[in-house]
Amino acid sequence: MFKQYFLKNEYKYMYLSIFFFNFANALSETFGTVMLYKAGLPIYLILLLYGIRFLITGLITPLFVTISHRVGVAKCILISNIFSIINSYFMLNSASLYRNIIIFVFALGFMGLSNPSSDALCSNYVDNEHRGKFNSFYYISKITGTICASLLVAWGVLNNNTLTLLIVIIIFFLLQYLAVLKIDYKPKEKTHIFKSTIRYLLKSKSRYKIIYAFRTNHIIERLFVPLYLYIILNNFALFSVVVIISLLFQFLTIFLIGKYTDKNLVRSNNLVSSIRIVITFIYLFTKNKVIVSLNKNISDNFEKVYETSIQTSIQNIIKDSKENNDLLSSVGQMSLCFTEVIVLGILSLLAIFIGKNIFYIIFVLSIISTIFININIKKDKK
């Protein structure tokens, strides 16, 4: 059984792919909002930039199927990674960021071109009966890459050694492309894929797109909790230590939840959803540095557990659907992106007037999303 969900060639290259990607992408994913804030951007503008980013990503997501159909999934990922490298360069050079803000926003958006690739690869290669265990190892690979990269990013930023940091980021983005190249395939393209995706997005009653839309507030919370922590600590070195310790603790429960998910998906979702709600509630009621730092550790630990459980449910919905798997992967990402555009636009407008209090609204929306995602997954299983 171990060989089925770990030593299988396709699985190994997917584990390597996510490790390399998260190593390269940690600057944007883990430190992104903090780096922009350090560069002098106000919170409302950071929210707006991410809103524009997701608008661009949502519009280009259908191109994933079109491009990968012609050149393969790996080449599509390579194109996306080139934009990710441009984005990393601007984040490390704040002066260039201000001068080239439009180029930065487009790079930020186009780096999402390969967003459906993870769901597409998993749906294409992973068997349902041990999808939870696969996702456990997948997220362990993801966490490992982020931990290693976070150490490097903290060192590079604190020592102002941005050139070395950028070179390593470029190398790991290329390594991810090479890993995916080993399991590359060309999805079957439907005619008028953009129209098909939009039609499915607007007319389908699938809970799949609803679940993805509600995930918006989880993504926003994940992107902005590091900034919330950084503002409270007001010290980049201390912030980096908390982030790295937080990542290390995530190894503890990932594997266990994977086994539990394969045995009882509904109970697994109930458990992790309840824990996630409690954790987010704590952010609402304290600004104590120690408690917030501790809660960040617990939050990150269960965030990956939650993602493992929810992602397993989503992948099963894709796998069991009569629709084209790659089309559904694109629909999910578009549903997510367009909802993010609306929510981030509203949050950006509110942040002009309420400033840092915008974090409380982010946390409340996250709690509401957790409840509704759990309800919709249970209804889908029925």
C-alpha positions in Angstrom: 0.0 0.0 0.0 2.9 2.4 0.8 4.2 2.0 -2.7 0.8 3.0 -4.1 0.7 6.5 -2.7 4.4 7.3 -2.3 6.8 5.3 -4.5 4.6 5.5 -7.7 6.6 7.5 -10.3 3.8 10.0 -11.0 3.4 10.7 -7.3 7.1 11.1 -6.6 7.4 13.8 -9.3 4.3 15.6 -8.0 5.9 15.6 -4.5 9.1 17.0 -6.0 7.2 19.5 -8.1 5.4 21.0 -5.1 8.6 21.1 -3.0 10.5 23.0 -5.7 7.5 25.3 -6.3 7.0 26.2 -2.7 10.7 26.7 -2.2 10.7 29.2 -5.1 7.3 30.8 -4.2 7.7 31.3 -0.5 8.9 34.9 -1.0 5.5 35.7 -2.6 3.2 33.3 -0.8 4.6 33.5 2.8 6.2 37.0 2.9 4.4 38.7 0.0 2.1 41.1 1.9 4.8 41.8 4.4 7.4 42.6 1.7 4.9 45.1 0.1 4.2 46.7 3.5 7.9 47.0 4.2 8.2 48.7 0.8 5.9 51.4 2.1 2.5 50.4 0.5 -0.5 51.1 2.6 -2.9 48.2 3.5 -5.7 49.4 1.3 -3.3 49.5 -1.8 -2.0 46.0 -1.0 -5.6 44.7 -0.9 -6.3 46.4 -4.2 -3.2 45.0 -5.9 -4.1 41.5 -4.9 -7.7 42.2 -6.1 -6.3 43.2 -9.6 -4.0 40.2 -9.5 -6.9 37.8 -9.0 -8.9 39.5 -11.8 -6.1 38.9 -14.3 -5.6 35.4 -13.0 -9.3 34.6 -13.3 -9.4 35.9 -16.9 -6.4 33.9 -18.0 -7.1 30.7 -16.2 -9.0 29.1 -19.1 -5.8 29.6 -21.1 -4.3 26.8 -19.0 -6.3 24.2 -20.9 -5.7 25.8 -24.3 -1.9 26.3 -23.8 -1.3 22.9 -22.0 -3.3 21.2 -24.8 -0.9 22.5 -27.3 2.5 22.4 -25.5 1.8 20.3 -22.4 1.2 21.1 -18.7 4.9 21.5 -18.0 5.4 24.3 -20.6 2.3 26.1 -19.2 4.0 25.9 -15.7 7.2 27.2 -17.2 5.4 30.3 -18.7 3.8 30.9 -15.3 7.1 30.6 -13.5 8.7 33.2 -15.7 6.1 35.7 -14.4 6.8 34.5 -10.9 10.5 35.3 -11.3 9.6 38.8 -12.5 7.3 39.2 -9.5 10.1 38.0 -7.1 12.5 40.5 -8.6 10.2 43.4 -7.9 9.4 42.3 -4.4 13.2 42.3 -3.6 13.7 45.7 -5.2 11.2 48.1 -3.7 12.5 51.1 -5.8 11.8 49.1 -9.0 8.5 48.1 -7.6 7.3 51.7 -7.4 8.6 52.6 -10.9 7.1 49.5 -12.5 3.9 49.0 -10.5 1.9 48.1 -13.6 4.4 45.5 -14.8 4.4 44.1 -11.2 0.6 43.7 -11.1 0.5 42.0 -14.5 3.3 39.6 -13.4 1.5 39.0 -10.2 -1.6 38.0 -12.2 0.0 36.0 -14.9 1.9 33.9 -12.4 -1.5 32.3 -11.7 -1.7 30.9 -15.2 -0.7 27.4 -13.9 -3.1 27.5 -10.9 -5.3 24.6 -12.3 -2.2 22.4 -12.9 -2.2 21.0 -9.3 -5.9 19.8 -9.5 -5.5 18.7 -13.1 -2.4 16.5 -12.3 -3.9 15.0 -9.2 -7.2 14.3 -10.9 -5.3 12.7 -13.8 -3.0 10.5 -11.8 -4.2 9.9 -8.2 -6.6 7.1 -7.3 -9.6 8.0 -5.0 -9.0 5.2 -2.4 -5.8 6.8 -1.1 -6.2 10.4 -2.2 -6.1 11.6 1.5 -2.7 9.9 2.1 -1.4 11.2 -1.1 -2.4 14.8 -0.2 -0.7 14.3 3.2 2.6 13.6 1.6 1.9 16.3 -1.0 1.4 18.9 1.8 4.5 17.6 3.7 6.5 18.2 0.5 4.9 21.6 0.3 5.7 22.5 3.9 9.3 21.3 3.6 9.9 23.5 0.6 8.4 26.5 2.4 10.4 25.9 5.6 13.7 25.7 3.7 12.8 28.8 1.6 11.7 30.8 4.6 15.1 30.4 6.2 16.7 31.5 3.0 14.3 34.5 2.6 14.9 35.6 6.2 18.6 35.4 5.7 18.5 37.2 2.4 16.3 40.1 3.6 18.1 40.6 6.9 21.5 40.6 5.3 20.3 42.5 2.2 21.6 39.7 0.0 18.8 39.9 -2.6 20.9 38.8 -5.6 21.7 35.4 -4.1 18.1 35.0 -3.0 16.8 35.8 -6.5 19.3 33.3 -8.2 18.2 30.5 -5.9 14.5 31.3 -6.6 15.1 31.1 -10.3 16.9 27.7 -10.0 14.0 26.2 -8.0 11.3 27.5 -10.4 13.2 25.8 -13.2 13.6 22.6 -11.2 9.8 22.5 -10.7 9.3 22.7 -14.5 11.8 19.8 -15.0 9.9 17.7 -12.4 6.5 18.2 -14.1 8.2 17.5 -17.4 8.7 13.9 -16.3 4.9 13.4 -16.0 3.8 15.9 -18.6 0.6 15.3 -20.6 -1.6 17.3 -22.9 -5.2 17.8 -21.7 -7.9 17.2 -24.3 -9.1 20.7 -25.3 -12.8 21.4 -25.6 -13.8 23.7 -28.5 -14.2 27.3 -27.3 -12.8 26.5 -23.9 -13.2 30.0 -22.6 -16.9 30.0 -23.5 -17.3 26.5 -22.1 -15.7 27.6 -18.8 -17.8 30.8 -18.5 -21.0 28.9 -19.4 -20.3 26.2 -16.8 -19.4 28.9 -14.2 -22.6 30.9 -14.8 -25.2 28.2 -15.5 -24.0 25.1 -13.6 -25.6 24.3 -10.1 -22.5 22.4 -9.0 -21.5 22.8 -5.4 -17.9 22.5 -6.6 -17.8 26.1 -7.8 -19.6 27.3 -4.6 -17.0 25.6 -2.4 -14.3 27.3 -4.4 -16.0 30.7 -4.1 -16.2 30.4 -0.3 -12.5 29.4 -0.2 -11.8 33.0 -1.3 -11.9 34.2 2.3 -9.5 31.5 3.4 -7.0 32.5 0.8 -7.3 36.2 1.8 -6.8 35.3 5.5 -3.8 33.1 4.6 -2.2 36.0 2.6 -2.9 38.7 5.2 -2.4 36.9 8.6 1.4 37.2 8.1 1.0 41.0 7.7 -1.2 41.1 10.8 1.5 39.3 12.7 4.3 41.5 11.4 2.4 44.7 12.3 1.8 43.4 15.9 5.5 42.2 16.3 7.0 45.1 14.4 10.2 43.2 13.9 11.1 41.3 10.8 13.6 38.9 12.5 11.1 38.0 15.2 8.4 37.6 12.6 10.6 35.2 10.5 11.4 33.1 13.6 7.6 32.7 14.4 6.9 31.8 10.8 9.6 29.1 10.6 8.6 27.6 14.0 5.0 27.6 12.8 5.9 25.7 9.7 7.9 23.1 11.6 4.9 22.2 13.7 2.8 21.5 10.7 4.5 18.1 10.2 2.7 16.7 13.3 -0.8 16.1 12.1 -0.7 16.1 8.3 -0.1 12.4 7.9 -2.7 11.4 10.5 -5.4 13.5 8.9 -4.6 11.9 5.5 -5.4 8.4 6.8 -8.4 9.7 8.7 -9.7 11.5 5.6 -9.6 8.3 3.5 -11.6 6.5 6.3 -14.3 9.1 7.0 -14.3 12.2 4.8 -17.4 13.8 6.4 -16.2 13.4 10.0 -12.7 14.6 9.0 -14.2 17.8 7.5 -16.4 18.4 10.6 -13.4 18.1 12.9 -10.9 20.3 11.1 -13.6 22.9 10.3 -14.5 23.2 14.0 -10.8 23.6 15.0 -10.3 26.2 12.2 -13.3 28.3 13.4 -11.9 28.3 17.0 -8.4 29.4 15.8 -9.8 32.3 13.7 -11.9 33.4 16.6 -8.8 33.9 18.8 -7.4 36.4 16.3 -10.6 38.5 16.8 -10.2 38.9 20.5 -6.5 39.5 21.3 -3.5 41.6 20.2 -1.1 40.1 22.7 2.2 39.4 20.8 2.7 36.0 22.5 -0.9 34.8 22.0 -1.0 35.9 18.4 2.4 34.3 17.7 1.2 31.1 19.4 -2.1 31.2 17.5 -0.2 31.7 14.2 1.7 28.4 15.0 -1.5 26.5 15.7 -3.3 28.2 12.8 -0.7 27.2 10.2 -0.6 23.7 11.6 -4.3 23.2 11.2 -4.5 25.2 8.0 -2.6 22.5 6.1 -4.7 19.8 7.9 -7.8 21.7 6.8 -6.5 22.1 3.2 -5.7 18.3 3.1 -9.2 17.4 4.1 -11.0 20.0 1.8 -8.7 19.4 -1.2 -9.4 15.7 -0.9 -13.1 16.4 -1.1 -12.7 18.8 -4.1 -10.5 16.3 -6.0 -13.1 13.5 -5.4 -15.8 15.8 -6.8 -13.7 16.4 -9.9 -12.8 12.7 -10.3 -16.4 11.5 -9.9 -17.9 14.2 -12.2 -19.0 13.5 -15.7 -17.4 16.8 -16.8 -13.9 17.2 -18.2 -11.5 17.2 -15.3 -9.3 19.9 -16.7 -12.3 22.1 -17.4 -13.5 21.7 -13.8 -10.1 22.6 -12.5 -10.2 25.8 -14.5 -13.8 26.5 -13.4 -12.8 26.2 -9.7 -9.9 28.6 -10.1 -12.1 31.1 -12.0 -14.8 30.9 -9.4 -12.2 31.5 -6.7 -10.5 34.4 -8.6 -13.6 36.3 -9.5 -14.9 36.1 -5.9 -11.6 37.3 -4.7 -11.7 40.3 -7.0 -15.1 41.4 -5.5 -14.2 40.7 -1.9 -10.7 42.3 -2.1 -12.2 45.4 -3.8 -14.7 45.9 -1.0 -12.0 45.2 1.7 -9.7 47.7 0.0 -12.4 50.4 0.0 -13.2 49.7 3.7 -9.5 49.8 4.6 -9.2 53.4 3.4 -11.6 54.4 6.3 -10.9 51.8 9.0 -7.2 51.1 8.4 -5.8 48.1 10.3 -9.3 47.2 11.7 -9.9 45.6 8.3 -8.2 42.4 9.6 -11.2 41.8 11.9 -13.5 41.8 8.9 -11.1 39.3 7.1 -11.3 37.0 10.1 -15.1 37.1 10.4 -15.5 36.3 6.6 -13.1 33.4 7.0 -15.2 31.9 9.8 -18.4 32.3 7.7 -16.7 30.5 4.8 -15.5 27.6 6.9 -19.1 27.0 8.0 -20.6 27.2 4.5 -17.9 25.0 2.9 -18.5 22.3 5.5 -22.3 22.4 4.8 -21.8 22.2 1.0 -19.4 19.3 1.2 -21.8 17.3 3.3 -24.7 18.1 0.9 -22.5 17.0 -2.0 -21.7 13.7 -0.3 -25.4 13.0 0.2 
